[in-house]
Amino acid sequence: MQYDAIVVGAGYAGLAAGLALQKAGKNILVVEARNRCGGRILTEYFSEQDYTDLGGQWIGPGHERMYQLAAEFGVETFHTYDSGKSTLLFHNKLKHYKGLIPPLPLFALLSLDRALSKINKLAKTIDLAHPYQSLHAAKWDAMSLQDWMNMQMKNETARKMFAVATEAVFATDASNISFLHALFYIKSNTNFDFLMNVDKGAQQDRIKGGAQSICIKMAAALGDSIQYEKVVTHIHQDEQGVMVSGDGFSFKADQCIVAIPPAVSTEINYTPAVPETQWQLMRASFMGTVVKCYAVYPSPFWRKQFKNGLVAAPDELTSLVFDNSPFNGSKGILMGFSLAEKAKQLMQHDQATRKEIVKAGFIKMFGPEAANIEYYTDKSFTEESFTKGCYAGMFPPGILTQLQTSLTTPFHRIHWAGTETSIQFNGYMEGAVRSGERAAREII
């Protein structure tokens, strides 16, 4: 039997591609390496009604396709809790504040503010479809985001606070990313403020029942067209079509969509080989490193102290904390992000030790009540061979302008999807859905 199309990967991109093709009347098959759908999205229930989102979880203004999918599948969204004051833990001192910018010494504040408006201004000039053709592309691609930060901010405190924000956004050390890629990512997601904000920003809303609940309903709508635990090792194409195969299976189709991270898709053997420049681009894409650390409490006790649970703590292994409690506040859930090099440090310990490290940080931030953890869990996707990290693929300096090609260029019968291939909301679930639907349109 020959399918019209085979989709590799059942994350948001692959599911969106599959549904779009199915709606167009195509005979399709979605193959997924894991025993579940969702990819980098994973909701884990620890009681009948309580869960943690161990992967991606937020949607915000402009994420139109995600809101539409939620409505289509009868899944509600709710506002991330942000009433009350945010907290800065810096040099072992606690400060509480309203708004986006923490209370810093005047020079640090001015320096930080200048850098923020400057980076937004530069991001506006990027050509999203062809970042390497942007006006100062060569200059910006030759340097890292860290190089730019060092030139931009002479104030050490400002640099440190900016680094907390860039690690939270990119999940990697600023010295690893091309400044051109950083600007592309910022423009793709509106601006830097949008990436950092809860209200009117990328962290504005959460999905009731967890971020995987929409994936599960999308997968159910695809029915028997999905097959799990199919690890694709070879994709062979010729005049007749495409053959997608792995241990114990091979399927034929007219077209194929590969909807997995570039860093993972390069582990597939392609015959004929993917064009050299595109292959080098895929190989150069590396995943960020992040651990999401969850502490569950009987109630969100910090809310009684008029705190919103949002903490910036540059010196802690969990340098950014959010209130991740259920919509009705039936439990208190704090989620700490451990990012980039700190994530690697944290993952050197066993889970019992990680829990103690995270708990000690939360006690500093929220007081002795933070010791009463009912349940602890954490997750790093770096350990998973079908993902290799989170949130998304990043590019080191020098690659984009040297190769001058795109992750989206179809290769004969193979089309590429995944949030990394999206020029809008790259790195987010929204970018994934849009990329899957774009790849499906290329076939239809």
Summary of the structure (lengths in Angstrom):
residues: 444
radius of gyration: 21.7
end to end distance: 19.7
largest distance: 69.0
contacts: 1610
relative contact order: 0.20
helix: 39%
strand: 23%
